[in-house]
Amino acid sequence: MKQTLLTFAVFSLVTGAFAQTVSTFESLTLSPNSYWNGSADVSANGFTNGSAFFTNKYDTSFGGFWAEGFAYTNKKDSSNGTYTNLYSAITAEGYNGTSNYVIGQQNAVIRLIGNARGRVVEGLYVTNATYPYKSMKSGDTFAKKFGGTNGNDPDFFVMNFIGWLNGVKKADTVKFYLADFRSANNSQDYILNQWARVDLSILGNVDSVLINLNSSDTGAFGINTPLFYAIDNFTTRDEFATSVFSVTNAGTLQVFPNPFSTELYLTNESEKESIINVFGNNWQLITTNKIAAKETSLLFTSEWAKGIYFVQVVSGVSTRTFKLIK
């Protein structure tokens, strides 16, 4: 996916390049329709791919179970939405049609290794695991159907990417919604069922990334939504920057792709909540979204007609407008 960064600020740019390593997980050996969850090597406490170590804990009590962290898999079950199907993504394949991908659970940690340690994580691809997707779609014994009976409940299922460096938590947290029903326009409600890219470069230099999950559906024992997700193509930056990009005004919005086709991502990189209005080429209002600071909103645009669209960003007393093309 080509990404366009639209920035309303004065900046300076010195060209340069970064070396990157992508954890595709394709080099990890698996039999067809199988997974690794740590049971075969309890002492490993995880697995390495690319420039990252993906933590894992397999608990041998009660017959044994996957207790923490990540598991890698090539399972293709997008139908079974119960706890017996923990290791499948709703896409039934990895990003871009590949075989292997990773399933993670609450508070899993990725540790950077080698040349990547203490440097920038470019990003990764994410989607829903089959179990939580089906749970949010239809509800189950423990969790509600997202949107409720009338579709108006403002439900959400969000990933929080938290960076750490030398034991110190980074100031910024990247949020990405695996499901979002908070819009007043129900046509914008979604439960993600495809791979989507998350940019983590805003975290800056890190030596580990913790992935925390939160949901609107909670009860007496905590979160009801099954706390699993799928990731792929975790990309690290393995050299210090030879480029310099300095922004003198934090009021920025990241929009990609442009031109767009079936989906549009809007990332508010400012420290304030922004209101995003999208207009057609006749200035008819298409949709309005509130995006909190450091959050990303996903719009499905397959039904939008081809043409020119205008995005209006309202942040405090400041209003800016720019053009997109479908």
N, C-alpha and C positions, 0 to 999 in steps of 0.2 A: 504494500500500500504506500503510495507516494504521499508524503506529508508536507503540507504548506504551513509555514508559521507566519501568521499575520500579526504584526506587532505595532502598536501605536506608541512609539517612543523614539527617542534619538539614540542611535547605537553606533558602535564602531565594530568592524569585522576585519580580522586578519586571517587570510586563508590558511588552511592547514589540513591535516588528516589524522584520523585515529585508527589504531589497529583494534579490531573487534574479534571476540570469540563468541560463537553461538552454541549454546547447549541445545542440540536438537534431539538428543536421547536416542538417535537411531543406532548408535554404536553399542548400546546396551542390549545384551543377548536375551531374547525371550522366545519361547515357543509360541505358535499361533494362538491367539485368543487367551492370553495368560497375563500374569502380572508378578512383580516382585514387591513384597511388602515387609521385608526384613526377616521373615521367619526362617529363611535358609541360612542366614548369617546374623544372628542376634547381636554379636559383638561389633559388627560393622558400624552401627549407629548412623547409617546413611549410605549415600553413593555419590560418586564424582562424575561429572560430565562437563565438558568445556572447562571453563575457569571457575567452577563453582562446586561446592559440596552441599548436597541436599540432605538435610538431617532426617533421621528416622528412628523410631523406637518401637520395637516389637516386644510386647509383654507376654511372657510365657505362662502366667497364671491363668486359671480357669480354662485351660485347654489352648491358650494362646490367642492373641488378637493384636491387630495393628493399632497402637496406642497414640502415636504422635508423628508429626512430620509428613514426609512424602512417600509415595509409592510410584514406581514406573510401570507402565501397562501398554498393551496393544489391544485391549478388549473393545468390542464393537457393539455392545448392547445399549441401544438407545431406547429400549422399550420397558425394561424392568425398572420401575421406580420405587423399589423397596430397599431396605437395609442389606438385602442379600446381594445387591449390585453396587458395591462401593467403588469399583475400579473402572468405571466406564464414563466417557464424556458423552454429552448429548449429541455431539457431532459424529460419533462413532468412528472417529479417526483423528490423527494429529493435525496440526496446522498445515494447510496447503496439501492435504491428502496423504500425509506421511503416516507411518504405522505407529510409532512410539510417541507417547506423551506422558505427562506426570499428573497424578491426582494428589492434591494436598488437603490438609484439614486445618482446623483452628490453631493459630499461633505457630505454624510451621516456620522454620528459619532456614534461609539460604545463606551460606557463608562463602565469601569470595576467597579464592586461593591464587597462588602464583602471582603473575604480573597484574592480575585484576584487583588484588587486595588493596583496599584503601583508595580505590578509584571509582569512576562513575559507572553505574549500571544504565545502559541505554534504554532497556525496556524488555518486554516479553509479550506473549500472546496468552489470552485467557478465554475461557468459556465455562459454562456450567457443567458440572457432573450430572449424569442422568438422574441420580437419586434426588438431589435437591430440585432439579428442574421439574420433575414430575410432581414432587411434593408441592411446590409453589403453584404449578399449573392447575392442579385438581384438589389439593388438600389431601391429608391422610389422617391416621389415627391421632397423631401428635401435633400436626401443623395445619395451619389454615390455608385455604385457597387465596392466593394473592388477589387483592382488589375486593375481596368479600363477595357476598351474594349479588350486589348491584354493581360491582366493578369500581366503586368510588373510594374504597379504603386506600389511604396513601401509603401502601406497603413498599418496602425496599429490602434488598439484600446487597450489601456493599462490602467490597474488599478494601482494607486499609493497608497500604504498603509503608512500613516504618523503617527508616534507615538508622543504622548504628555505626559509629566509628570510634574505636578504642574505648568501648564501654560507655560511650556518651550517645544518647538519643539525638537524632537530627531534628532540627526545628520544624521542617516541613513533613507532611504526610500526604501521600498521593492516594486519593479515593477513586475507586472505580465501581460502578453499579452493575452487578450481575442481573439485577431485576430492579425496575423503578416504576412505581405506580403513583408517584407524587404529583404529576402534572394535573392541572385542572382539565386538560384536554385528554380524555381517555384514549384517544387514538394514538397518543404518544406513549402509552404504557407498554412495557415490554419485559419479557424474561429472555435473556440472551441465549440463543441457540446456534451461534456461529462463533468463530474465532475473532477476537477483537484485540487490537494492539493497545498496550498501556505504556506510556512514556514515563520512565522513572528517573530521567536525567536531572529533574528538579531536586532530587534528594542530595545531589552533589557527591562528594567522595564518601564512600562507605566501605565497611568490611563485612557487613551482614545486612540482610533485609528480612524483617519479620512480617508475615502476612496475617493480619487479624481480620476476622469477619464479624459483621454486625447485621442484625435484621430487625424489622419492625415487629415481627411475630415473636413475642416473648411470653413466658409464663412463670409459674412459681419456681421452676427449676432452671430458669435461664432461657436461652434462645431455642425456639421450637424448630426453626428451619434447619434441615440437615446441613452441617457445617463442613461441606466439601466443595471442591472446585477443580478445574483442570487448567494446566499451564503448558506452554511449549515455547521453544525458541527464546530462551532466556539469554539475553545479549549483554556482554560485558565490554567495557572499554579498557584495553590492556596497556595503553600508553598514556602518559600525561599529555594534556592538550598542547598542540602547537598553534591552536587557534584561540582567539580572544573574542568573546561576544559580550559586550557590556550594555545593559539596559539602564537608562537613566530615569525611566518612568515605569513603575511596577504595574501600570494599568494595561495588561496584555491579555489577549485572547488567542488561543491556539485552535485553529480550525483545519480539519483534514478529512478526506482528501479534497482538493480543489483543482480541476473539476471533480464533482462527486456524481455518484450514480444511485446506489440503493441505500446508502447510510451516510451520516454526517456526524462527526465527533466535534464537540465544542468543549474546550478546556479553559477554565477561568484561572489564569496564573496570577491574578492580583490578590491582594490581602483583603479585599472586600467582596461582598456578594454583588453579582451583576445580574441585570435583567437582559435577556437576549430576545429580541423580536426579529422574526424572519418574514420578509415581504416578498411577494411575487413581483414580476417585472411591471405590473400595473399598480404596484404599491398596495395590493390587497394583503392584509395580514394573514400569514399562514399559521404561525404558532408563536407562543410566548413561553419562555422558560426562565425560571430563576436558578442561577448556578452559584452555589456557595464558593467561597475562596478555596482555591486549590482543588476544585472538583471538576469532573468531566460529565457531560450530558451526551447521550446518544440519541440521534433522531433517525427514524427509518423513513426513507425518502423515495421508495420504489414507485409510489403512486403519484409523486410530484411530476408535473409536466417538464419536458426539457425547456431550458431557457435560462434567463438571468434572474438571480435572486439577490436581495439586499439584506444584510445582517446588521441590525442596529444594536449596539452595546450601550446599555445605560448603567453607569457606575457612579453612585452619588449624584453630583450635579453635572457630571460629564457625560456627553452622548457622542458616539462616533458611529459612522456607517461605512460599510465596505461591500464589495460585490463578490458573489460566487456564481459559478456556472455549472449547470447540469447538462 
